[in-house]
Amino acid sequence: MQVSVENTSALERRMSITVPAERIETQVNKRLQQTAQKAKIAGFRPGKVPMSVIRQRYEADARQEAVGDVIQASFYEAVVEQKLNPAGQPSVEPKVLEKGKDLEYVATFEVFPEFEVTGLDTIAVERLSAEVADADLDKMLDVLRKQNTRFEVTDRAAQNEDQLNIDFVGKVDGEVFAGGSATGTQLVLGSGRMIPGFEEGLVGAKAGEERVLTLTFPEDYQNLDLAGKTAEFTVKVNTVSEPKLPELNEEFFAQFGIKETGLEGFRTEVRKNMERELRQAIKSKVKNQVMDGLLAANPIEVPKALLSSEVDRLRVQAVQQFGGNIKPDQLPAELFEEQAKRRVVLGLIVAEVVKQFDLKPDEDRVREMIQEMASAYQEPEQVVAWYYKNDQQLNEVRSVVLEEQVVDTVLQKAKVTDKAVSYEEAVKPVEAPQAD
């Protein structure tokens, strides 16, 4: 077999391969002999059909199969011989396919970039530290109570945070507009659900009262037909209900699966969850900084095949998440290219860090991570056992741990500064940069 390789770009390779005709004929004859053993042809007993008849009837199909198999096998033999690492499937262009002649074809494909991860000592990371203070815990208990607010009908005038049951009709230039009317809808004053001035205009209203509100739609309103226009809303208040926060009692604790431990037991459990969230938030922020630093210090070219594959994966995820009748390939690739490129590049860089530093998943950390996740469930031992009985889920945890070890490896060489902050600041999501 003869092989020659041409570099057509930084990652693209054009490989010309010549396979001796004898190899093709050997494969063709092998298939014809297999066919002869089971072919059923009128006038002949099974296994007794003359080879000339078999060849006449089946040689074309056997040759097509043999050529396909030889191309596939010889391509991977050539790749190993040339020490190439293809990224994606090759594009094959046959040059000579004639019977009795050597098979010649050209395979064009991309290879994985070859590089070493550098610049770890230039990466700057701010590592936050925080604790769950009693005040943070009290605030979280208030949040949980508000999330479970119930409303009771009252005779007093409406005020912010009350829930109103209303009917309303909206008109622009005296005409009712689409989507501007509703009956029996529930509205919490101060929620910001309606356009500016609507909720404010109902403060002080009582059940049975009707109010007319003249309001202007914002210039950037999502419905362009209404943006900037003045509308008149006739609103009837059916009921006014005031919020009632639940008491911190056994009934409330039971909603969260916590029984017979009282207020202190409930506070302890909530604190554990907050501490778990805190650890994850800090870990996530450190990881994001490390990954951003690796990207900045190691610009590499991305194989188009990997980028295309990742775009397709993101398309499928988007359809699964948002539903609808749209098919993945109907979503524009441009929507996902930036995210796909980041994920592909990071995947290559992380894999190279693992290789350079000979990292392997720390099984003690794997167990710790599983136990941490299991602690959020009522029967943690069963959750741990489930992970260790499911290889796929266990390997996913190992991958996460290995990525954490990559982060730790980078932190040993990066410029790390520690900063003490409040719980709220530590768990606050990082704001995405504003577009220019």
C-alpha positions in Angstrom: 0.0 0.0 0.0 1.3 3.4 -1.0 0.4 6.5 1.0 1.3 10.2 0.6 0.0 13.1 2.7 -0.4 16.8 1.8 -1.1 19.5 4.4 -3.7 21.7 2.7 -4.2 23.9 5.8 -3.2 24.0 9.5 -5.6 21.1 10.3 -6.7 19.7 6.9 -4.9 16.7 5.4 -5.2 15.3 1.9 -4.1 11.7 1.8 -3.6 9.8 -1.4 -3.7 6.0 -1.0 -3.0 3.2 -3.5 -4.1 -0.4 -2.6 -2.8 -3.4 -4.7 -5.4 -4.9 -7.0 -4.7 -8.3 -5.4 -6.2 -7.1 -2.1 -9.4 -6.1 -3.7 -9.7 -9.4 -5.7 -9.0 -11.4 -2.5 -12.0 -9.7 -0.8 -14.2 -10.1 -3.9 -13.5 -13.8 -4.1 -14.0 -14.3 -0.4 -17.5 -12.8 -0.7 -18.4 -14.8 -3.8 -17.4 -18.0 -2.0 -19.6 -17.1 0.9 -22.4 -16.4 -1.4 -21.9 -19.7 -3.3 -22.5 -21.7 -0.1 -26.0 -20.2 0.5 -27.2 -19.0 -2.9 -30.5 -20.5 -4.1 -30.6 -20.7 -7.9 -33.2 -22.7 -9.9 -31.7 -25.9 -11.3 -28.8 -26.1 -8.8 -28.6 -27.7 -5.4 -27.5 -25.3 -2.5 -23.7 -25.1 -2.4 -23.4 -26.7 -5.9 -23.9 -23.6 -8.1 -20.9 -23.2 -10.5 -18.6 -20.2 -9.6 -19.0 -18.9 -13.1 -22.8 -18.5 -12.4 -22.2 -17.0 -9.0 -19.7 -14.5 -10.4 -22.0 -13.5 -13.3 -24.9 -12.8 -10.9 -23.2 -11.4 -7.8 -19.7 -10.1 -8.7 -20.8 -6.4 -9.1 -22.4 -6.3 -5.6 -19.5 -8.2 -4.1 -17.0 -5.8 -5.7 -18.8 -2.8 -4.4 -18.9 -4.1 -0.9 -15.2 -5.2 -1.1 -14.1 -1.8 -2.3 -16.0 0.0 0.5 -14.5 -2.3 3.2 -11.0 -2.0 1.8 -11.2 1.8 1.6 -12.4 1.9 5.2 -9.7 -0.5 6.5 -6.9 0.9 4.4 -7.7 4.5 5.5 -7.3 3.6 9.2 -4.1 1.6 8.4 -2.7 4.6 6.6 -3.7 7.0 9.5 -1.9 4.8 12.0 1.1 4.5 9.7 1.3 8.3 9.3 0.7 8.9 13.0 -2.3 11.1 12.2 -5.3 11.8 14.6 -8.4 12.4 12.4 -11.2 14.7 13.8 -14.3 13.4 12.2 -15.0 11.2 9.1 -12.9 11.7 5.9 -14.3 12.8 2.5 -13.3 10.0 0.1 -12.8 10.7 -3.6 -12.1 7.5 -5.7 -9.6 7.9 -8.5 -9.2 4.4 -10.0 -11.8 1.7 -9.4 -11.3 -0.5 -12.5 -11.2 -4.2 -12.2 -7.7 -5.6 -12.3 -6.1 -2.2 -11.5 -4.8 -0.9 -8.2 -7.4 0.9 -6.2 -6.5 4.6 -5.9 -8.4 7.2 -3.8 -8.0 10.5 -2.0 -9.2 11.0 1.6 -9.5 14.6 2.9 -10.0 15.1 6.6 -9.1 17.3 9.5 -6.8 16.3 12.4 -6.8 17.3 16.0 -4.5 20.2 16.7 -1.2 19.4 18.3 -0.2 21.8 21.1 1.0 22.1 24.6 -0.9 24.0 27.2 1.1 27.0 28.3 0.7 30.2 30.2 -0.7 28.7 33.4 1.4 31.1 35.4 -0.3 34.1 33.7 -3.8 33.1 34.7 -5.3 35.4 37.4 -8.0 33.9 39.7 -9.9 35.6 42.5 -11.0 33.0 45.0 -13.9 34.0 47.2 -14.5 32.8 50.7 -17.7 33.3 52.7 -19.8 31.9 55.6 -23.5 31.5 56.1 -24.2 34.0 58.9 -27.3 33.9 61.1 -28.6 36.9 59.3 -28.2 35.1 55.9 -30.1 32.1 57.4 -32.9 34.4 58.7 -33.2 36.0 55.3 -33.5 32.6 53.6 -36.2 31.6 56.0 -38.1 34.7 55.0 -37.7 33.8 51.3 -39.0 30.3 51.9 -42.0 31.8 53.8 -42.7 34.3 51.0 -42.5 31.5 48.4 -45.3 29.8 50.3 -47.5 32.8 50.8 -51.2 32.3 50.7 -53.8 35.1 50.1 -56.9 35.8 52.1 -59.8 38.0 50.9 -60.0 41.3 52.7 -62.4 44.3 52.7 -59.7 46.9 52.9 -58.2 49.0 50.1 -55.6 47.3 47.9 -51.9 48.0 48.6 -48.6 46.7 47.2 -48.1 42.9 47.5 -51.9 42.3 47.7 -53.3 39.9 45.1 -56.3 41.3 43.1 -58.7 39.4 41.0 -59.6 41.7 38.1 -61.4 42.1 34.7 -60.0 44.6 32.3 -60.5 45.9 28.7 -57.8 47.9 26.9 -58.4 50.2 24.0 -56.2 52.2 21.7 -57.9 55.1 19.8 -61.2 53.7 21.1 -60.7 50.3 19.7 -60.1 47.1 21.7 -56.7 45.6 20.8 -55.7 42.0 20.7 -54.4 40.6 24.0 -55.6 43.7 25.9 -58.5 42.2 27.7 -59.0 39.5 30.4 -61.5 38.3 33.0 -60.9 36.8 36.4 -57.1 37.2 36.2 -55.0 37.3 39.3 -52.5 40.1 39.7 -50.1 40.8 42.6 -49.5 44.5 42.9 -45.8 45.4 42.7 -45.0 42.3 40.7 -44.2 44.3 37.5 -46.2 42.0 35.4 -48.2 44.7 33.7 -47.0 47.8 31.8 -45.8 50.8 33.9 -48.6 52.6 35.8 -51.1 49.7 35.6 -50.4 48.1 39.0 -49.7 51.5 40.6 -53.1 52.7 39.3 -54.9 50.0 41.3 -53.3 50.8 44.7 -56.2 52.0 47.0 -58.9 50.3 45.0 -61.5 48.2 46.8 -63.5 45.1 45.7 -66.3 46.1 43.4 -64.6 49.3 42.3 -64.0 50.2 38.6 -61.1 52.4 37.5 -60.1 53.8 34.2 -56.3 54.0 33.6 -54.8 56.0 30.8 -51.3 54.6 30.2 -48.6 54.7 27.5 -46.8 51.6 26.3 -43.0 51.7 26.5 -41.2 52.6 23.3 -39.4 49.3 23.4 -42.6 47.2 24.0 -42.4 43.8 22.6 -45.5 44.3 20.4 -44.3 46.9 17.9 -47.9 47.8 17.0 -48.5 49.1 20.5 -45.0 50.5 21.3 -45.2 54.1 22.4 -49.0 54.3 22.0 -51.5 55.6 24.6 -54.1 53.1 25.8 -57.2 53.3 28.1 -57.8 50.4 30.4 -61.1 49.9 32.1 -60.4 47.8 35.2 -62.9 46.2 37.5 -61.6 44.9 40.9 -63.4 41.7 41.8 -61.6 40.9 45.1 -58.7 42.1 47.1 -56.6 39.5 49.0 -53.8 40.2 51.4 -50.7 38.1 51.8 -50.4 35.8 54.8 -47.0 34.3 55.5 -47.0 30.8 56.9 -45.9 30.3 60.5 -42.6 28.5 61.1 -44.3 25.4 62.6 -44.3 21.6 62.1 -46.8 21.9 59.2 -44.5 24.3 57.4 -41.4 22.1 58.0 -43.1 19.0 56.8 -43.5 20.6 53.3 -39.7 20.3 53.1 -39.6 16.7 54.3 -38.4 17.7 57.8 -40.3 16.3 60.7 -40.1 16.0 64.4 -37.0 18.2 64.8 -38.6 21.6 65.4 -37.4 25.0 64.4 -33.7 24.3 65.3 -33.7 21.2 63.2 -35.3 23.1 60.3 -32.7 25.9 60.6 -29.9 23.3 60.6 -31.2 21.6 57.5 -31.6 24.9 55.6 -28.1 26.0 56.7 -26.7 22.8 55.3 -28.4 23.5 52.0 -27.1 27.1 51.9 -23.5 25.9 52.7 -23.8 23.4 49.9 -25.0 26.1 47.5 -22.2 28.4 48.7 -19.5 25.7 48.1 -20.8 25.1 44.6 -21.1 28.8 43.8 -17.5 29.5 44.8 -16.2 26.4 43.0 -18.1 27.4 39.8 -16.7 30.9 39.8 -13.2 29.7 40.3 -13.6 27.1 37.5 -15.0 29.8 35.1 -12.0 32.0 35.8 -9.6 29.1 35.2 -11.3 28.1 32.0 -11.4 31.7 30.7 -7.7 31.9 31.5 -6.9 28.7 29.7 -8.7 30.0 26.6 -6.9 33.3 26.6 -3.5 31.7 27.1 -4.0 28.9 24.5 -5.6 30.1 21.3 -6.0 27.1 19.0 -7.7 26.4 15.7 -10.8 24.2 15.9 -11.5 21.4 13.5 -14.6 22.2 11.5 -15.9 18.7 12.0 -15.9 19.0 15.8 -17.5 22.4 15.7 -20.2 21.2 13.4 -20.9 18.2 15.6 -21.1 20.4 18.7 -23.4 22.8 17.0 -25.7 19.9 16.1 -25.6 18.7 19.7 -26.6 22.2 21.0 -29.4 22.4 18.5 -30.9 19.1 19.8 -30.5 20.4 23.4 -32.3 23.6 22.5 -35.2 21.7 20.9 -35.5 19.4 23.9 -35.4 22.3 26.3 -37.9 24.6 24.6 -40.0 22.1 22.8 -42.3 23.0 19.9 -42.6 21.4 16.5 -39.3 22.8 15.1 -36.6 20.4 14.1 -32.9 20.8 15.2 -31.6 21.5 11.8 -34.1 24.3 11.3 -32.3 26.4 14.0 -29.6 28.6 12.4 -26.1 27.3 13.1 -24.9 30.9 13.8 -26.9 30.9 17.1 -24.7 28.2 18.5 -21.3 28.7 16.9 -19.8 30.8 19.6 -20.8 28.5 22.4 -19.9 25.5 20.4 -16.4 26.8 19.7 -15.8 27.6 23.4 -16.9 24.1 24.4 -14.8 22.4 21.7 -11.7 24.4 22.5 -12.0 23.9 26.2 -12.6 20.2 25.7 -9.3 20.0 23.7 -7.4 22.1 26.2 -8.7 20.2 29.3 -7.8 16.9 27.6 -4.3 18.2 26.9 -3.9 19.2 30.6 -5.0 15.7 31.7 -2.4 14.2 29.3 0.5 16.6 30.2 0.1 16.2 33.9 -1.0 12.5 33.7 -4.2 13.1 35.7 -6.6 10.3 36.6 -9.8 10.6 38.6 -9.2 10.5 42.3 -11.7 7.8 43.5 -11.8 9.3 47.0 -13.0 12.6 45.6 -15.5 10.7 43.4 -17.0 9.1 46.5 -17.0 12.4 48.3 -18.9 14.1 45.4 -21.4 11.3 45.3 -22.0 11.5 49.0 -22.3 15.3 48.8 -25.0 14.9 46.1 -26.7 12.1 48.0 -26.9 14.2 51.2 -29.7 16.3 49.7 -32.0 13.2 49.6 -33.8 11.5 52.4 -32.1 8.2 51.9 -28.5 9.1 51.0 -27.2 5.6 51.3 -29.5 4.4 48.6 -28.4 7.2 46.3 -24.7 6.3 46.8 -25.4 2.7 46.1 -27.3 3.6 42.9 -24.4 5.5 41.5 -22.0 2.6 42.1 -24.3 0.2 40.3 -24.6 2.5 37.2 -21.4 2.7 35.2 -22.6 5.6 33.0 -23.6 7.8 35.9 -20.4 6.9 37.8 -18.3 7.7 34.8 -20.0 11.1 34.5 -19.1 11.9 38.1 -15.5 10.8 37.4 -15.4 13.2 34.5 -16.5 16.0 36.7 -13.9 15.1 39.3 -11.2 15.0 36.7 -12.2 18.4 35.5 -11.9 19.7 39.1 -8.4 18.2 39.2 -7.6 20.1 36.1 -8.7 23.3 37.9 -6.6 22.4 40.9 -3.6 21.8 38.7 -4.0 25.2 37.1 -4.5 26.9 40.5 -1.2 25.5 41.7 0.6 27.6 39.0 -1.9 30.5 38.5 -1.9 33.9 40.3 -4.5 33.3 43.0 -5.8 36.0 45.4 -8.3 35.2 48.2 -11.1 37.6 49.0 -13.6 37.3 51.9 -17.1 38.4 50.9 -20.6 38.1 52.2 -22.8 35.0 51.5 -25.0 37.0 49.1 -22.1 38.2 47.0 -20.5 34.8 46.9 -23.7 33.1 45.5 -24.7 36.0 43.3 -24.5 34.9 39.6 -21.8 36.5 37.5 -23.3 39.1 35.2 -22.8 38.4 31.5 -20.7 41.2 29.8 -22.8 43.8 28.0 -22.6 43.8 24.2 -21.1 47.0 22.7 
